[in-house]
Amino acid sequence: MPAKPLTPSGGWLGTASPRIAPDKDGFFTRLVTSAVRRMGRAEPPNIFLTLHRNPSIFWPWLLFASRFMPRGTIAELDRERVILRTAWNCRCRYEWEQHVDLATKAGLTKEEI
């Protein structure tokens, strides 16, 4: 019997599709796509392609996020635990789905997740 997908009480907030469409064209998209493919991902996370529409938000956010990933000062397992816990508590399906795979690659088991 397949495992039942995890869902927080009250369900996930929002929809599975982005409310603001990510920019799928342009130099920045090609640059980010190339970089994430070298890191083993097929496509960049939509958050990069959405936030870059507004550079005054994107660059400060990127500086903040870089403190966590990919080579932040928090241990990888702890980082993924914090992100998953936050996504779960906020009922944010997008962040949850982005980080379940990353947490597994970092070494968290399905039971821990």
N, CA, C and O atoms as a Tinker XYZ file with bonds, in Angstrom:
   452  protein
     1  N      0.845000   -1.176000    0.000000    73     2
     2  CA     0.000000    0.000000    0.000000    64     1     3
     3  C      0.895000    1.245000    0.000000    63     2     4     5
     4  O      1.790000    1.356000    0.837000    81     3
     5  N      0.660000    2.196000   -0.942000    73     3     6
     6  CA     1.500000    3.397000   -0.988000    64     5     7
     7  C      1.280000    4.262000    0.258000    63     6     8     9
     8  O      0.189000    4.310000    0.825000    81     7
     9  N      2.356000    4.939000    0.659000    73     7    10
    10  CA     2.269000    5.810000    1.827000    64     9    11
    11  C      1.366000    6.996000    1.539000    63    10    12    13
    12  O      1.378000    7.557000    0.443000    81    11
    13  N      0.581000    7.368000    2.543000    73    11    14
    14  CA    -0.298000    8.529000    2.415000    64    13    15
    15  C      0.567000    9.792000    2.484000    63    14    16    17
    16  O      1.411000    9.911000    3.372000    81    15
    17  N      0.365000   10.745000    1.546000    73    15    18
    18  CA     1.188000   11.956000    1.582000    64    17    19
    19  C      0.934000   12.751000    2.867000    63    18    20    21
    20  O     -0.187000   12.807000    3.372000    81    19
    21  N      1.992000   13.355000    3.373000    73    19    22
    22  CA     1.863000   14.178000    4.565000    64    21    23
    23  C      1.092000   15.447000    4.247000    63    22    24    25
    24  O      1.339000   16.095000    3.230000    81    23
    25  N      0.165000   15.797000    5.115000    73    23    26
    26  CA    -0.585000   17.040000    4.983000    64    25    27
    27  C     -0.818000   17.598000    6.377000    63    26    28    29
    28  O     -1.305000   16.882000    7.251000    81    27
    29  N     -0.479000   18.867000    6.601000    73    27    30
    30  CA    -0.710000   19.438000    7.924000    64    29    31
    31  C     -2.199000   19.550000    8.226000    63    30    32    33
    32  O     -3.019000   19.632000    7.312000    81    31
    33  N     -2.547000   19.552000    9.519000    73    31    34
    34  CA    -3.956000   19.718000    9.864000    64    33    35
    35  C     -4.427000   21.050000    9.306000    63    34    36    37
    36  O     -3.731000   22.059000    9.418000    81    35
    37  N     -5.580000   21.051000    8.720000    73    35    38
    38  CA    -6.078000   22.250000    8.058000    64    37    39
    39  C     -5.674000   22.336000    6.601000    63    38    40    41
    40  O     -6.103000   23.240000    5.884000    81    39
    41  N     -4.841000   21.391000    6.159000    73    39    42
    42  CA    -4.427000   21.360000    4.754000    64    41    43
    43  C     -3.374000   22.405000    4.432000    63    42    44    45
    44  O     -2.934000   23.163000    5.296000    81    43
    45  N     -2.987000   22.425000    3.183000    73    43    46
    46  CA    -2.011000   23.390000    2.695000    64    45    47
    47  C     -2.708000   24.693000    2.372000    63    46    48    49
    48  O     -3.872000   24.695000    1.972000    81    47
    49  N     -2.010000   25.794000    2.540000    73    47    50
    50  CA    -2.552000   27.094000    2.162000    64    49    51
    51  C     -2.207000   27.377000    0.708000    63    50    52    53
    52  O     -1.201000   26.891000    0.192000    81    51
    53  N     -3.035000   28.153000    0.067000    73    51    54
    54  CA    -2.745000   28.563000   -1.299000    64    53    55
    55  C     -2.997000   27.469000   -2.310000    63    54    56    57
    56  O     -3.642000   26.461000   -2.018000    81    55
    57  N     -2.484000   27.684000   -3.488000    73    55    58
    58  CA    -2.661000   26.746000   -4.586000    64    57    59
    59  C     -1.323000   26.142000   -4.962000    63    58    60    61
    60  O     -0.270000   26.608000   -4.526000    81    59
    61  N     -1.374000   25.105000   -5.771000    73    59    62
    62  CA    -0.148000   24.457000   -6.230000    64    61    63
    63  C      0.550000   25.292000   -7.305000    63    62    64    65
    64  O      1.755000   25.152000   -7.512000    81    63
    65  N     -0.199000   26.155000   -7.987000    73    63    66
    66  CA     0.416000   26.968000   -9.036000    64    65    67
    67  C      0.739000   28.364000   -8.487000    63    66    68    69
    68  O      0.038000   28.863000   -7.607000    81    67
    69  N      1.795000   28.988000   -9.005000    73    67    70
    70  CA     2.191000   30.296000   -8.496000    64    69    71
    71  C      1.158000   31.369000   -8.795000    63    70    72    73
    72  O      0.528000   31.357000   -9.852000    81    71
    73  N      0.985000   32.305000   -7.853000    73    71    74
    74  CA     0.074000   33.427000   -8.076000    64    73    75
    75  C      0.705000   34.462000   -8.987000    63    74    76    77
    76  O      0.005000   35.125000   -9.753000    81    75
    77  N      2.017000   34.608000   -8.913000    73    75    78
    78  CA     2.762000   35.484000   -9.822000    64    77    79
    79  C      3.616000   34.566000  -10.680000    63    78    80    81
    80  O      4.465000   33.831000  -10.175000    81    79
    81  N      3.383000   34.619000  -11.963000    73    79    82
    82  CA     4.091000   33.711000  -12.863000    64    81    83
    83  C      5.585000   33.997000  -12.855000    63    82    84    85
    84  O      6.002000   35.148000  -12.980000    81    83
    85  N      6.389000   32.954000  -12.708000    73    83    86
    86  CA     7.835000   33.161000  -12.798000    64    85    87
    87  C      8.223000   33.538000  -14.215000    63    86    88    89
    88  O      7.588000   33.111000  -15.179000    81    87
    89  N      9.267000   34.337000  -14.335000    73    87    90
    90  CA     9.783000   34.738000  -15.636000    64    89    91
    91  C     10.595000   33.583000  -16.197000    63    90    92    93
    92  O     11.643000   33.245000  -15.647000    81    91
    93  N     10.137000   32.975000  -17.272000    73    91    94
    94  CA    10.806000   31.804000  -17.838000    64    93    95
    95  C     11.733000   32.163000  -18.998000    63    94    96    97
    96  O     12.328000   31.273000  -19.607000    81    95
    97  N     11.863000   33.455000  -19.313000    73    95    98
    98  CA    12.686000   33.882000  -20.438000    64    97    99
    99  C     13.763000   34.844000  -19.958000    63    98   100   101
   100  O     13.717000   35.330000  -18.828000    81    99
   101  N     14.715000   35.109000  -20.811000    73    99   102
   102  CA    15.704000   36.140000  -20.533000    64   101   103
   103  C     17.030000   35.600000  -20.048000    63   102   104   105
   104  O     17.179000   34.425000  -19.711000    81   103
   105  N     17.997000   36.520000  -20.027000    73   103   106
   106  CA    19.370000   36.186000  -19.661000    64   105   107
   107  C     19.460000   35.647000  -18.237000    63   106   108   109
   108  O     20.123000   34.636000  -18.003000    81   107
   109  N     18.804000   36.307000  -17.280000    73   107   110
   110  CA    18.874000   35.876000  -15.882000    64   109   111
   111  C     18.369000   34.449000  -15.733000    63   110   112   113
   112  O     18.979000   33.642000  -15.031000    81   111
   113  N     17.269000   34.137000  -16.383000    73   111   114
   114  CA    16.712000   32.789000  -16.301000    64   113   115
   115  C     17.689000   31.763000  -16.852000    63   114   116   117
   116  O     17.888000   30.710000  -16.245000    81   115
   117  N     18.301000   32.056000  -17.993000    73   115   118
   118  CA    19.290000   31.136000  -18.557000    64   117   119
   119  C     20.480000   30.963000  -17.626000    63   118   120   121
   120  O     20.985000   29.852000  -17.461000    81   119
   121  N     20.930000   32.051000  -17.018000    73   119   122
   122  CA    22.062000   32.005000  -16.097000    64   121   123
   123  C     21.739000   31.147000  -14.870000    63   122   124   125
   124  O     22.525000   30.279000  -14.490000    81   123
   125  N     20.582000   31.392000  -14.257000    73   123   126
   126  CA    20.191000   30.640000  -13.059000    64   125   127
   127  C     19.936000   29.176000  -13.406000    63   126   128   129
   128  O     20.331000   28.284000  -12.656000    81   127
   129  N     19.288000   28.927000  -14.523000    73   127   130
   130  CA    19.013000   27.553000  -14.946000    64   129   131
   131  C     20.314000   26.786000  -15.144000    63   130   132   133
   132  O     20.426000   25.631000  -14.732000    81   131
   133  N     21.297000   27.425000  -15.772000    73   131   134
   134  CA    22.597000   26.779000  -15.970000    64   133   135
   135  C     23.253000   26.463000  -14.629000    63   134   136   137
   136  O     23.805000   25.379000  -14.441000    81   135
   137  N     23.190000   27.406000  -13.709000    73   135   138
   138  CA    23.827000   27.196000  -12.395000    64   137   139
   139  C     23.166000   26.060000  -11.623000    63   138   140   141
   140  O     23.862000   25.222000  -11.049000    81   139
   141  N     21.838000   26.018000  -11.597000    73   139   142
   142  CA    21.169000   24.971000  -10.810000    64   141   143
   143  C     21.317000   23.600000  -11.462000    63   142   144   145
   144  O     21.311000   22.585000  -10.766000    81   143
   145  N     21.446000   23.558000  -12.757000    73   143   146
   146  CA    21.679000   22.261000  -13.414000    64   145   147
   147  C     23.038000   21.696000  -13.032000    63   146   148   149
   148  O     23.197000   20.482000  -12.906000    81   147
   149  N     24.026000   22.581000  -12.845000    73   147   150
   150  CA    25.338000   22.113000  -12.385000    64   149   151
   151  C     25.257000   21.579000  -10.960000    63   150   152   153
   152  O     26.098000   20.779000  -10.548000    81   151
   153  N     24.247000   22.016000  -10.204000    73   151   154
   154  CA    24.055000   21.532000   -8.836000    64   153   155
   155  C     23.128000   20.315000   -8.786000    63   154   156   157
   156  O     22.803000   19.824000   -7.705000    81   155
   157  N     22.697000   19.823000   -9.973000    73   155   158
   158  CA    21.918000   18.599000  -10.017000    64   157   159
   159  C     20.412000   18.773000  -10.076000    63   158   160   161
   160  O     19.682000   17.790000   -9.954000    81   159
   161  N     19.929000   19.982000  -10.256000    73   159   162
   162  CA    18.481000   20.209000  -10.366000    64   161   163
   163  C     18.122000   20.407000  -11.834000    63   162   164   165
   164  O     18.909000   20.959000  -12.602000    81   163
   165  N     16.945000   19.960000  -12.218000    73   163   166
   166  CA    16.508000   20.118000  -13.604000    64   165   167
   167  C     16.112000   21.570000  -13.902000    63   166   168   169
   168  O     16.406000   22.088000  -14.979000    81   167
   169  N     15.453000   22.214000  -12.955000    73   167   170
   170  CA    14.954000   23.579000  -13.144000    64   169   171
   171  C     15.225000   24.396000  -11.883000    63   170   172   173
   172  O     15.307000   23.841000  -10.787000    81   171
   173  N     15.364000   25.709000  -12.039000    73   171   174
   174  CA    15.538000   26.533000  -10.844000    64   173   175
   175  C     14.222000   26.633000  -10.072000    63   174   176   177
   176  O     13.151000   26.556000  -10.674000    81   175
   177  N     14.287000   26.803000   -8.760000    73   175   178
   178  CA    13.065000   27.014000   -7.994000    64   177   179
   179  C     12.341000   28.267000   -8.498000    63   178   180   181
   180  O     12.981000   29.265000   -8.830000    81   179
   181  N     11.029000   28.214000   -8.551000    73   179   182
   182  CA    10.241000   29.345000   -9.045000    64   181   183
   183  C     10.493000   30.625000   -8.262000    63   182   184   185
   184  O     10.347000   31.721000   -8.803000    81   183
   185  N     10.871000   30.497000   -6.994000    73   183   186
   186  CA    11.087000   31.710000   -6.193000    64   185   187
   187  C     12.161000   32.596000   -6.814000    63   186   188   189
   188  O     12.032000   33.820000   -6.779000    81   187
   189  N     13.216000   32.015000   -7.381000    73   187   190
   190  CA    14.257000   32.809000   -8.027000    64   189   191
   191  C     13.705000   33.558000   -9.231000    63   190   192   193
   192  O     13.976000   34.744000   -9.421000    81   191
   193  N     12.928000   32.847000  -10.039000    73   191   194
   194  CA    12.428000   33.427000  -11.286000    64   193   195
   195  C     11.292000   34.406000  -11.045000    63   194   196   197
   196  O     10.982000   35.224000  -11.911000    81   195
   197  N     10.671000   34.329000   -9.876000    73   195   198
   198  CA     9.615000   35.278000   -9.538000    64   197   199
   199  C     10.210000   36.516000   -8.875000    63   198   200   201
   200  O      9.910000   37.641000   -9.276000    81   199
   201  N     11.049000   36.313000   -7.866000    73   199   202
   202  CA    11.605000   37.456000   -7.143000    64   201   203
   203  C     12.524000   38.316000   -7.996000    63   202   204   205
   204  O     12.654000   39.514000   -7.741000    81   203
   205  N     13.159000   37.736000   -8.994000    73   203   206
   206  CA    14.086000   38.553000   -9.779000    64   205   207
   207  C     13.350000   39.593000  -10.614000    63   206   208   209
   208  O     13.983000   40.488000  -11.174000    81   207
   209  N     12.035000   39.494000  -10.707000    73   207   210
   210  CA    11.246000   40.530000  -11.391000    64   209   211
   211  C     11.390000   41.878000  -10.675000    63   210   212   213
   212  O     11.197000   42.932000  -11.281000    81   211
   213  N     11.730000   41.834000   -9.387000    73   211   214
   214  CA    11.906000   43.054000   -8.613000    64   213   215
   215  C     13.286000   43.005000   -7.937000    63   214   216   217
   216  O     13.413000   42.469000   -6.836000    81   215
   217  N     14.305000   43.551000   -8.580000    73   215   218
   218  CA    15.667000   43.449000   -8.045000    64   217   219
   219  C     15.820000   44.027000   -6.642000    63   218   220   221
   220  O     16.667000   43.558000   -5.881000    81   219
   221  N     15.024000   45.033000   -6.277000    73   219   222
   222  CA    15.165000   45.617000   -4.934000    64   221   223
   223  C     14.711000   44.653000   -3.845000    63   222   224   225
   224  O     15.059000   44.832000   -2.678000    81   223
   225  N     13.945000   43.643000   -4.208000    73   223   226
   226  CA    13.564000   42.588000   -3.272000    64   225   227
   227  C     14.505000   41.387000   -3.440000    63   226   228   229
   228  O     14.955000   40.793000   -2.460000    81   227
   229  N     14.788000   41.048000   -4.686000    73   227   230
   230  CA    15.545000   39.830000   -4.969000    64   229   231
   231  C     16.932000   39.824000   -4.330000    63   230   232   233
   232  O     17.284000   38.864000   -3.645000    81   231
   233  N     17.726000   40.872000   -4.540000    73   231   234
   234  CA    19.115000   40.837000   -4.073000    64   233   235
   235  C     19.220000   40.809000   -2.549000    63   234   236   237
   236  O     20.026000   40.039000   -2.026000    81   235
   237  N     18.443000   41.612000   -1.806000    73   235   238
   238  CA    18.485000   41.458000   -0.336000    64   237   239
   239  C     18.008000   40.071000    0.117000    63   238   240   241
   240  O     18.568000   39.493000    1.048000    81   239
   241  N     16.973000   39.542000   -0.545000    73   239   242
   242  CA    16.493000   38.200000   -0.192000    64   241   243
   243  C     17.595000   37.166000   -0.466000    63   242   244   245
   244  O     17.814000   36.262000    0.341000    81   243
   245  N     18.281000   37.300000   -1.597000    73   243   246
   246  CA    19.335000   36.354000   -1.954000    64   245   247
   247  C     20.465000   36.395000   -0.922000    63   246   248   249
   248  O     21.003000   35.353000   -0.549000    81   247
   249  N     20.822000   37.585000   -0.466000    73   247   250
   250  CA    21.849000   37.694000    0.577000    64   249   251
   251  C     21.384000   36.974000    1.850000    63   250   252   253
   252  O     22.151000   36.222000    2.451000    81   251
   253  N     20.136000   37.202000    2.259000    73   251   254
   254  CA    19.572000   36.521000    3.430000    64   253   255
   255  C     19.577000   35.004000    3.223000    63   254   256   257
   256  O     20.063000   34.260000    4.075000    81   255
   257  N     19.039000   34.552000    2.099000    73   255   258
   258  CA    18.917000   33.116000    1.834000    64   257   259
   259  C     20.287000   32.442000    1.737000    63   258   260   261
   260  O     20.428000   31.271000    2.090000    81   259
   261  N     21.288000   33.171000    1.262000    73   259   262
   262  CA    22.624000   32.576000    1.119000    64   261   263
   263  C     23.237000   32.242000    2.473000    63   262   264   265
   264  O     24.173000   31.446000    2.544000    81   263
   265  N     22.731000   32.829000    3.534000    73   263   266
   266  CA    23.219000   32.505000    4.874000    64   265   267
   267  C     22.776000   31.094000    5.281000    63   266   268   269
   268  O     23.361000   30.480000    6.173000    81   267
   269  N     21.729000   30.594000    4.606000    73   267   270
   270  CA    21.236000   29.241000    4.859000    64   269   271
   271  C     21.763000   28.256000    3.826000    63   270   272   273
   272  O     22.219000   27.165000    4.170000    81   271
   273  N     21.698000   28.645000    2.570000    73   271   274
   274  CA    22.004000   27.726000    1.483000    64   273   275
   275  C     22.850000   28.433000    0.443000    63   274   276   277
   276  O     22.735000   29.652000    0.313000    81   275
   277  N     23.668000   27.759000   -0.284000    73   275   278
   278  CA    23.992000   26.358000   -0.146000    64   277   279
   279  C     25.101000   26.092000    0.855000    63   278   280   281
   280  O     25.262000   24.957000    1.305000    81   279
   281  N     25.868000   27.110000    1.213000    73   279   282
   282  CA    27.003000   26.890000    2.116000    64   281   283
   283  C     26.914000   27.792000    3.340000    63   282   284   285
   284  O     27.871000   28.482000    3.691000    81   283
   285  N     25.763000   27.776000    3.975000    73   283   286
   286  CA    25.554000   28.627000    5.138000    64   285   287
   287  C     26.278000   28.118000    6.373000    63   286   288   289
   288  O     26.982000   27.109000    6.337000    81   287
   289  N     26.087000   28.839000    7.459000    73   287   290
   290  CA    26.773000   28.495000    8.699000    64   289   291
   291  C     25.990000   27.496000    9.544000    63   290   292   293
   292  O     26.512000   26.990000   10.537000    81   291
   293  N     24.761000   27.209000    9.169000    73   291   294
   294  CA    23.946000   26.229000    9.881000    64   293   295
   295  C     24.198000   24.860000    9.257000    63   294   296   297
   296  O     24.256000   24.733000    8.034000    81   295
   297  N     24.345000   23.844000   10.091000    73   295   298
   298  CA    24.560000   22.484000    9.579000    64   297   299
   299  C     23.418000   22.101000    8.634000    63   298   300   301
   300  O     22.259000   22.446000    8.868000    81   299
   301  N     23.762000   21.392000    7.577000    73   299   302
   302  CA    22.798000   21.040000    6.527000    64   301   303
   303  C     21.545000   20.354000    7.074000    63   302   304   305
   304  O     20.428000   20.721000    6.708000    81   303
   305  N     21.722000   19.363000    7.943000    73   303   306
   306  CA    20.560000   18.663000    8.508000    64   305   307
   307  C     19.696000   19.598000    9.333000    63   306   308   309
   308  O     18.469000   19.556000    9.237000    81   307
   309  N     20.319000   20.439000   10.142000    73   307   310
   310  CA    19.554000   21.395000   10.955000    64   309   311
   311  C     18.818000   22.395000   10.072000    63   310   312   313
   312  O     17.660000   22.730000   10.322000    81   311
   313  N     19.505000   22.865000    9.038000    73   311   314
   314  CA    18.883000   23.811000    8.108000    64   313   315
   315  C     17.618000   23.211000    7.497000    63   314   316   317
   316  O     16.572000   23.859000    7.465000    81   315
   317  N     17.715000   21.986000    7.019000    73   315   318
   318  CA    16.548000   21.373000    6.385000    64   317   319
   319  C     15.435000   21.115000    7.403000    63   318   320   321
   320  O     14.256000   21.245000    7.075000    81   319
   321  N     15.799000   20.752000    8.625000    73   319   322
   322  CA    14.779000   20.580000    9.674000    64   321   323
   323  C     14.033000   21.894000    9.922000    63   322   324   325
   324  O     12.806000   21.909000   10.024000    81   323
   325  N     14.788000   23.000000   10.019000    73   323   326
   326  CA    14.171000   24.305000   10.270000    64   325   327
   327  C     13.265000   24.704000    9.114000    63   326   328   329
   328  O     12.145000   25.163000    9.335000    81   327
   329  N     13.734000   24.535000    7.896000    73   327   330
   330  CA    12.938000   24.920000    6.730000    64   329   331
   331  C     11.685000   24.069000    6.633000    63   330   332   333
   332  O     10.598000   24.595000    6.396000    81   331
   333  N     11.821000   22.752000    6.815000    73   331   334
   334  CA    10.635000   21.879000    6.751000    64   333   335
   335  C      9.650000   22.206000    7.868000    63   334   336   337
   336  O      8.442000   22.238000    7.635000    81   335
   337  N     10.146000   22.445000    9.066000    73   335   338
   338  CA     9.257000   22.777000   10.183000    64   337   339
   339  C      8.511000   24.079000    9.907000    63   338   340   341
   340  O      7.314000   24.183000   10.175000    81   339
   341  N      9.217000   25.065000    9.374000    73   339   342
   342  CA     8.584000   26.337000    9.038000    64   341   343
   343  C      7.543000   26.160000    7.939000    63   342   344   345
   344  O      6.437000   26.692000    8.033000    81   343
   345  N      7.897000   25.415000    6.902000    73   343   346
   346  CA     6.943000   25.161000    5.817000    64   345   347
   347  C      5.704000   24.448000    6.342000    63   346   348   349
   348  O      4.582000   24.773000    5.954000    81   347
   349  N      5.908000   23.478000    7.223000    73   347   350
   350  CA     4.791000   22.718000    7.795000    64   349   351
   351  C      3.903000   23.625000    8.637000    63   350   352   353
   352  O      2.682000   23.632000    8.480000    81   351
   353  N      4.527000   24.394000    9.536000    73   351   354
   354  CA     3.752000   25.269000   10.425000    64   353   355
   355  C      3.013000   26.356000    9.661000    63   354   356   357
   356  O      1.922000   26.764000   10.058000    81   355
   357  N      3.600000   26.828000    8.569000    73   355   358
   358  CA     2.958000   27.864000    7.745000    64   357   359
   359  C      2.041000   27.262000    6.683000    63   358   360   361
   360  O      1.358000   27.975000    5.948000    81   359
   361  N      2.047000   25.930000    6.622000    73   359   362
   362  CA     1.241000   25.192000    5.641000    64   361   363
   363  C      1.556000   25.651000    4.215000    63   362   364   365
   364  O      0.663000   25.882000    3.400000    81   363
   365  N      2.855000   25.772000    3.946000    73   363   366
   366  CA     3.336000   26.242000    2.653000    64   365   367
   367  C      3.785000   25.056000    1.802000    63   366   368   369
   368  O      4.904000   24.564000    1.947000    81   367
   369  N      2.913000   24.610000    0.927000    73   367   370
   370  CA     3.184000   23.434000    0.091000    64   369   371
   371  C      4.414000   23.637000   -0.790000    63   370   372   373
   372  O      5.221000   22.721000   -0.945000    81   371
   373  N      4.562000   24.824000   -1.365000    73   371   374
   374  CA     5.686000   25.075000   -2.265000    64   373   375
   375  C      7.014000   24.833000   -1.539000    63   374   376   377
   376  O      7.862000   24.084000   -2.023000    81   375
   377  N      7.189000   25.470000   -0.380000    73   375   378
   378  CA     8.458000   25.332000    0.334000    64   377   379
   379  C      8.657000   23.899000    0.805000    63   378   380   381
   380  O      9.772000   23.378000    0.765000    81   379
   381  N      7.583000   23.263000    1.248000    73   379   382
   382  CA     7.659000   21.862000    1.691000    64   381   383
   383  C      8.153000   20.983000    0.552000    63   382   384   385
   384  O      9.099000   20.212000    0.713000    81   383
   385  N      7.504000   21.108000   -0.600000    73   383   386
   386  CA     7.864000   20.247000   -1.730000    64   385   387
   387  C      9.283000   20.516000   -2.221000    63   386   388   389
   388  O      9.965000   19.593000   -2.668000    81   387
   389  N      9.738000   21.769000   -2.145000    73   387   390
   390  CA    11.105000   22.082000   -2.554000    64   389   391
   391  C     12.118000   21.412000   -1.635000    63   390   392   393
   392  O     13.177000   20.983000   -2.094000    81   391
   393  N     11.806000   21.317000   -0.337000    73   391   394
   394  CA    12.814000   20.900000    0.628000    64   393   395
   395  C     12.723000   19.451000    1.086000    63   394   396   397
   396  O     13.662000   18.965000    1.717000    81   395
   397  N     11.653000   18.749000    0.801000    73   395   398
   398  CA    11.619000   17.323000    1.160000    64   397   399
   399  C     12.746000   16.589000    0.433000    63   398   400   401
   400  O     13.466000   15.792000    1.035000    81   399
   401  N     12.890000   16.860000   -0.854000    73   399   402
   402  CA    13.955000   16.213000   -1.627000    64   401   403
   403  C     15.333000   16.645000   -1.132000    63   402   404   405
   404  O     16.228000   15.811000   -0.999000    81   403
   405  N     15.513000   17.932000   -0.857000    73   403   406
   406  CA    16.792000   18.422000   -0.353000    64   405   407
   407  C     17.113000   17.812000    1.010000    63   406   408   409
   408  O     18.264000   17.474000    1.287000    81   407
   409  N     16.097000   17.672000    1.858000    73   407   410
   410  CA    16.311000   17.077000    3.191000    64   409   411
   411  C     16.706000   15.614000    3.070000    63   410   412   413
   412  O     17.564000   15.137000    3.812000    81   411
   413  N     16.087000   14.903000    2.141000    73   411   414
   414  CA    16.430000   13.501000    1.922000    64   413   415
   415  C     17.877000   13.383000    1.449000    63   414   416   417
   416  O     18.625000   12.532000    1.930000    81   415
   417  N     18.265000   14.233000    0.512000    73   415   418
   418  CA    19.652000   14.219000    0.014000    64   417   419
   419  C     20.640000   14.598000    1.114000    63   418   420   421
   420  O     21.784000   14.141000    1.110000    81   419
   421  N     20.194000   15.440000    2.063000    73   419   422
   422  CA    21.066000   15.835000    3.171000    64   421   423
   423  C     21.226000   14.726000    4.199000    63   422   424   425
   424  O     22.144000   14.762000    5.020000    81   423
   425  N     20.323000   13.726000    4.157000    73   423   426
   426  CA    20.457000   12.606000    5.070000    64   425   427
   427  C     19.301000   12.390000    6.026000    63   426   428   429
   428  O     19.337000   11.457000    6.828000    81   427
   429  N     18.270000   13.232000    5.961000    73   427   430
   430  CA    17.094000   12.989000    6.805000    64   429   431
   431  C     16.322000   11.800000    6.255000    63   430   432   433
   432  O     16.192000   11.645000    5.040000    81   431
   433  N     15.816000   10.970000    7.141000    73   431   434
   434  CA    15.028000    9.815000    6.713000    64   433   435
   435  C     13.574000   10.234000    6.537000    63   434   436   437
   436  O     13.161000   11.299000    6.995000    81   435
   437  N     12.807000    9.379000    5.864000    73   435   438
   438  CA    11.381000    9.659000    5.693000    64   437   439
   439  C     10.694000    9.760000    7.049000    63   438   440   441
   440  O      9.779000   10.564000    7.227000    81   439
   441  N     11.129000    8.950000    7.996000    73   439   442
   442  CA    10.548000    8.988000    9.336000    64   441   443
   443  C     10.835000   10.327000   10.020000    63   442   444   445
   444  O      9.961000   10.889000   10.679000    81   443
   445  N     12.063000   10.837000    9.860000    73   443   446
   446  CA    12.413000   12.130000   10.444000    64   445   447
   447  C     11.640000   13.268000    9.790000    63   446   448   449
   448  O     11.224000   14.218000   10.453000    81   447
   449  N     11.458000   13.156000    8.490000    73   447   450
   450  CA    10.706000   14.184000    7.768000    64   449   451
   451  C      9.259000   14.138000    8.213000    63   450   452
   452  O      8.440000   14.921000    7.732000    81   451
